[in-house]
């Protein structure tokens, strides 16, 4: 339990101080004794506010202290133990006068949604004009080096876990879009020589600007994974599906930090998800611009991209 004493913080607890000495050091507040002493201080008018900081599972203890504090006129508050629900609590929200806890809601709601879409349309249109000649050259290269179509569309999970068709340049001799897609590995025989170059440089991802202009993807966001990989990792990585609270992106925070390409160890996917959630929690227009700039200068070449 905490109390505010003339702008100074003090700490009260029924337990012996030796049981929480590290906590006292961390909050940098003195231990003043038991809760009964706090009540006497409150009755004497030397307390302004009281904060009850107990885990929500300690319901009986919370009720007991509320009853004790009701014998005073001091403003009393309960500090919710948000971590008992999730480490990704983002905000408190009132729904029809009911106070709720939002567990990592999307930042792209209301004005944020308008800013994000405007960013995608403006930058996406400019980039499409700049790379139009490059798209043509790559298309000709694909036709000259292997049989088959220039473009390939693969099922991925988009916003809210809905399936979308993601555009890519074809880099393989086969076009896999089933429930058993095998991720490309080093020296994969399915990948053409020209396709291997496109994958290493991420140029095979450029057609996804069609997705951006269409509205199913953003320039910056968590990278979309094949449906079969989603079903695999959502069972293995904690909070995996949270990354689908926003539109998938062509590049993202995970990619500029080196987590792109083949996933040959579970920790790599865990790091991807960690960066994706960090992006959602800290999104801003400036962050997107920084990620785009870093992608241009360091993010296209990837040693793990096959």
C-alpha positions in Angstrom: 0.0 0.0 0.0 1.3 3.5 -0.9 0.3 6.9 0.5 1.1 10.4 -0.7 2.3 12.5 2.3 2.7 16.2 1.3 4.0 15.2 -2.1 6.3 12.6 -0.5 5.8 8.9 -1.1 5.7 6.5 1.8 5.4 2.8 1.9 3.2 0.8 4.4 2.8 -3.0 4.6 1.6 -5.6 7.1 4.7 -7.7 6.5 8.2 -7.4 7.9 10.3 -4.9 6.0 13.0 -7.5 5.3 10.6 -9.3 2.9 10.5 -6.5 0.5 13.7 -4.5 1.0 14.5 -4.6 -2.7 11.1 -3.1 -3.5 11.7 -0.2 -1.1 15.1 0.5 -2.8 13.5 0.4 -6.2 10.6 2.8 -5.5 12.9 5.0 -3.4 10.4 5.6 -0.7 10.7 5.0 3.1 8.9 2.2 4.9 6.7 3.8 7.5 5.2 0.7 9.2 1.9 -1.2 9.2 -1.4 -0.3 7.6 -2.9 0.4 11.0 -0.3 3.2 11.4 -1.3 4.5 8.0 -5.0 4.6 9.1 -4.0 6.6 12.2 -2.0 9.0 10.0 -5.0 9.4 7.7 -7.4 10.1 10.6 -5.0 12.8 11.8 -5.1 14.5 8.5 -1.5 13.9 7.5 -2.3 11.8 4.5 -3.6 13.2 1.1 -4.1 10.0 -1.0 -3.8 6.3 -0.5 -2.9 3.8 -3.2 -3.5 0.1 -2.7 -1.0 -1.9 -4.8 -1.9 -5.6 -4.4 -2.3 -8.3 -7.0 -5.9 -8.6 -8.2 -6.0 -12.2 -7.0 -5.8 -10.9 -3.4 -9.4 -9.8 -3.6 -10.2 -10.4 0.1 -7.2 -8.4 1.3 -8.2 -5.5 -1.1 -11.7 -5.6 0.3 -10.4 -5.6 3.8 -8.2 -2.6 3.3 -10.9 -0.7 1.5 -13.2 -1.3 4.4 -10.5 0.0 6.8 -9.8 3.1 4.7 -13.6 3.8 4.6 -13.2 5.0 8.2 -11.2 7.9 6.9 -11.9 10.8 4.5 -8.7 10.2 2.4 -9.0 9.6 -1.3 -8.2 5.9 -1.9 -7.2 4.3 -5.2 -6.5 0.8 -6.4 -3.5 0.3 -8.6 -4.5 -2.5 -11.1 -2.1 -5.3 -11.6 -2.1 -5.2 -15.4 0.7 -7.7 -15.7 -1.6 -10.4 -14.4 -3.4 -10.1 -17.7 -0.7 -9.1 -20.2 2.6 -7.3 -20.5 1.1 -5.5 -23.5 -1.6 -3.4 -21.8 -1.9 -0.3 -23.9 -4.7 1.9 -22.5 -7.8 2.2 -20.3 -11.0 2.7 -22.2 -14.6 3.6 -21.1 -17.3 1.6 -22.9 -20.8 2.8 -21.9 -19.5 4.0 -18.6 -17.7 0.6 -18.0 -14.0 0.9 -17.5 -12.0 -1.6 -19.5 -8.4 -2.6 -20.1 -7.2 -2.6 -23.7 -4.7 -5.3 -24.4 -2.5 -3.9 -27.1 -5.1 -2.3 -29.4 -4.1 -1.2 -32.8 -2.6 2.4 -33.0 -4.2 2.7 -36.5 -7.7 3.8 -35.3 -9.3 7.2 -35.9 -6.7 9.8 -36.8 -3.9 7.2 -36.7 -5.7 5.2 -39.4 -6.0 8.3 -41.6 -2.3 9.2 -41.2 -1.1 5.6 -41.9 -3.3 5.3 -45.1 -2.2 8.8 -46.3 1.4 7.8 -45.8 0.9 4.6 -47.8 -0.9 6.3 -50.7 1.5 9.2 -51.0 4.8 7.3 -50.5 3.5 4.2 -52.3 2.5 6.3 -55.4 5.9 8.1 -55.5 7.8 4.8 -55.1 5.8 3.1 -57.8 6.7 5.9 -60.3 10.4 5.7 -59.3 10.6 1.9 -59.7 8.4 1.4 -62.7 11.4 1.0 -65.1 13.0 -1.4 -62.6 9.8 -3.5 -62.4 9.8 -3.7 -66.3 13.5 -4.8 -66.4 12.9 -7.5 -63.7 9.9 -8.8 -65.5 11.9 -9.1 -68.7 14.6 -10.9 -66.8 12.2 -13.4 -65.3 10.7 -14.2 -68.8 14.2 -14.7 -70.3 15.6 -16.9 -67.6 12.7 -19.3 -66.9 9.3 -20.4 -68.1 6.2 -19.2 -66.3 4.4 -16.0 -65.4 6.3 -12.9 -64.1 4.1 -12.4 -61.0 3.0 -14.8 -58.3 0.3 -14.3 -55.7 0.5 -16.2 -52.4 -2.0 -16.5 -49.6 -1.0 -14.7 -46.4 -2.6 -13.4 -43.2 -3.4 -9.7 -43.3 -5.2 -7.3 -40.9 -7.2 -9.2 -38.2 -5.9 -12.5 -39.5 -7.9 -12.3 -42.8 -6.4 -13.9 -45.8 -5.0 -11.7 -48.5 -3.2 -12.3 -51.8 0.3 -11.0 -51.7 2.0 -10.1 -55.0 5.6 -11.2 -55.6 8.0 -11.6 -58.6 8.2 -15.4 -59.4 11.6 -16.6 -58.2 11.0 -20.4 -58.4 10.4 -22.9 -61.1 7.2 -24.0 -59.2 4.6 -21.8 -57.6 3.6 -23.1 -54.2 0.5 -21.8 -52.5 -0.8 -24.9 -50.6 -1.1 -25.7 -47.0 2.4 -27.3 -47.0 4.6 -24.5 -48.3 8.2 -25.3 -47.7 10.4 -22.2 -46.9 13.2 -21.6 -49.3 16.7 -22.6 -48.0 20.3 -22.1 -49.1 20.9 -23.6 -52.6 17.2 -24.5 -52.9 16.9 -26.3 -56.3 13.4 -24.8 -56.8 14.9 -21.3 -57.0 16.1 -20.0 -60.3 19.5 -18.3 -60.6 17.8 -15.0 -61.4 15.3 -15.7 -58.6 18.1 -16.2 -56.1 19.4 -12.7 -56.9 15.9 -11.2 -56.5 15.5 -12.9 -53.1 18.9 -11.8 -51.8 18.2 -8.2 -52.7 14.5 -8.3 -51.7 13.6 -7.1 -55.2 11.1 -10.0 -55.4 9.0 -8.0 -52.9 8.6 -4.9 -55.0 5.2 -5.9 -56.5 3.8 -5.7 -53.0 3.5 -2.0 -53.6 0.4 -3.0 -55.6 -0.9 -4.4 -52.3 -0.1 -1.2 -50.6 -2.0 0.9 -53.1 -4.9 -1.6 -53.0 -5.0 -1.2 -49.2 -4.3 -4.8 -48.1 -0.7 -4.0 -47.0 1.3 -1.0 -45.7 4.8 0.0 -46.6 5.9 -0.5 -43.0 4.5 -3.2 -40.8 5.1 -6.9 -39.7 6.1 -9.0 -42.6 3.3 -11.4 -43.8 4.1 -15.1 -43.4 2.7 -18.0 -45.5 -0.5 -19.4 -44.0 1.1 -22.7 -43.1 3.9 -20.9 -41.2 1.3 -18.8 -39.3 -0.5 -21.9 -38.2 2.8 -23.4 -37.0 4.2 -20.5 -35.1 1.0 -19.2 -33.5 1.2 -22.4 -31.4 4.9 -22.0 -30.6 5.4 -18.3 -30.1 3.7 -16.3 -27.3 1.6 -13.3 -28.5 2.3 -14.3 -32.1 -1.1 -13.3 -33.5 -0.9 -9.8 -32.0 1.2 -8.8 -35.0 -2.0 -9.1 -37.1 -3.6 -6.2 -35.3 -2.1 -4.0 -38.0 -1.7 -4.4 -41.8 1.4 -6.4 -42.9 4.2 -4.4 -44.4 6.9 -4.7 -47.1 9.5 -3.8 -44.5 9.4 -3.6 -40.7 11.3 -3.1 -37.5 12.3 -6.7 -37.4 13.7 -6.7 -40.9 16.0 -3.7 -40.4 17.3 -5.4 -37.3 18.5 -8.4 -39.2 15.5 -10.8 -38.7 14.5 -11.6 -42.3 14.8 -14.6 -44.5 15.0 -18.3 -43.5 13.7 -19.2 -40.0 16.0 -22.1 -39.0 15.6 -21.6 -35.2 12.5 -20.8 -33.1 14.3 -17.9 -31.4 14.5 -16.0 -34.7 10.7 -16.1 -35.0 10.4 -15.0 -31.4 12.7 -12.0 -32.1 10.6 -11.1 -35.1 7.4 -11.1 -33.1 9.1 -9.1 -30.3 10.1 -6.4 -32.8 6.7 -6.5 -34.5 5.0 -5.9 -31.1 7.5 -3.2 -30.2 6.6 -1.5 -33.5 2.9 -1.6 -32.8 3.4 -0.2 -29.3 5.7 2.7 -30.4 4.3 3.5 -33.9 4.6 7.0 -35.2 5.0 8.6 -38.7 8.6 9.4 -37.9 9.3 5.8 -36.9 7.9 4.6 -40.3 10.1 7.1 -42.1 13.2 6.0 -40.2 12.5 2.3 -41.0 12.0 3.2 -44.7 15.3 5.1 -44.8 17.2 2.3 -43.1 15.6 -0.3 -45.5 16.9 1.7 -48.5 20.4 1.9 -47.2 20.8 -1.4 -45.3 17.7 -3.5 -45.5 17.6 -4.8 -49.0 20.5 -7.2 -48.8 20.1 -10.1 -46.5 22.5 -13.0 -45.9 19.6 -15.2 -44.7 17.4 -14.5 -47.7 17.3 -17.5 -50.1 
